[in-house]
Amino acid sequence: MVDRKQAKSQSIPKTGILYGVGVGPGDPDLVTIKAVEVLKKVPKIFAASSSKNDYSIAENIVKTHINAKDIEKLPFPMSNDKSVLLEAWEKNSARVLEILNTGTDCAFITLGDPLTYSTFSYLFKTIRKKAANLEVVSIPGITSFQAAAAAANIPLSEGEESLVIVSGARGGAKLKQAVQISDNVVMLKTYRQFNNIYQTLEDLDMLEHSTFVCKLGTDQQTIVSDLTQLKDTSTPYLSLIIVKKT
Ligand SMILES: C[S@@+](CC[C@H](N)C(=O)[O-])C[C@H]1O[C@@H](n2cnc3c(N)ncnc32)[C@H](O)[C@@H]1O
């Protein structure tokens, strides 16, 4: 017969809690107090990194807050190929689940907000397929476009105005749709298709209504309100555009 003490020691550990922690767009001062509290408390922290060089922007943002606490990097390729992305999500979610299954609480740090165009949403959905009862706690972060609006002193919406957020990963098509239905548009992920997006803005006669912001919160932060300066240039990964119709 197994006594109670023995049964307890043999029981399967409860799955750890998965925290999705938004660390803001770049400035370590824009990491919330709650995010820092969670990161200090959890035994294990993961961060998405470039599959090319192991660099994690999110890790760079929080490192001053959590001293030398070890962060495990999970490589996510920058690819539009769904099968390549699926393979990475599967592999990385299996690694996180492996740790959660030992009863260890884990945090996944992410640029900006964890539920706004973030790897975290894919990660936790993939893990939930294997662990339906997984407890997920999302800690919101200041988004890139909120910080961009603040840096440029541009109201994102006023009064009855609307605001639409779109991705520029496939070029300017989404922008064309968005300006038809919204007073204000934010386009993230403008880096790869910048020239196509620029052309769309020119065709819509919206260049003068647009502001380009890149590398927010870093010493290379740049705000460009005359977009014609950017014609035929390439732009970095950390760049976005705010378009105001009026
Ligand atoms: C995968 S999305 C991440 C969005 C993020 N979760 C958020 O809440 O803002 C990456 C895009 O966010 C924008 N972004 C994030 N951080 C930025 C920064 N520091 N400066 C400018 N754009 C930034 C860029 O458009 C970039 O291509």
The ligand as an ORCA input file, in Angstrom:
! r2SCAN-3c Opt
* xyz 0 1
  C       6.377     41.268    -34.868
  S       5.858     42.937    -34.748
  C       5.856     43.171    -33.010
  C       4.848     44.187    -32.548
  C       4.872     44.343    -31.036
  N       4.348     43.164    -30.378
  C       4.114     45.557    -30.553
  O       3.275     45.421    -29.632
  O       4.376     46.656    -31.037
  C       7.342     43.729    -35.221
  C       7.056     45.134    -35.758
  O       6.732     46.008    -34.671
  C       7.230     47.317    -34.949
  N       8.186     47.686    -33.902
  C       8.442     46.993    -32.777
  N       9.341     47.636    -32.016
  C       9.682     48.766    -32.676
  C      10.581     49.849    -32.422
  N      11.337     49.855    -31.327
  N      10.667     50.852    -33.323
  C       9.900     50.844    -34.444
  N       9.046     49.842    -34.755
  C       8.932     48.822    -33.885
  C       7.883     47.240    -36.333
  O       6.911     47.582    -37.285
  C       8.256     45.771    -36.429
  O       8.428     45.348    -37.778
*
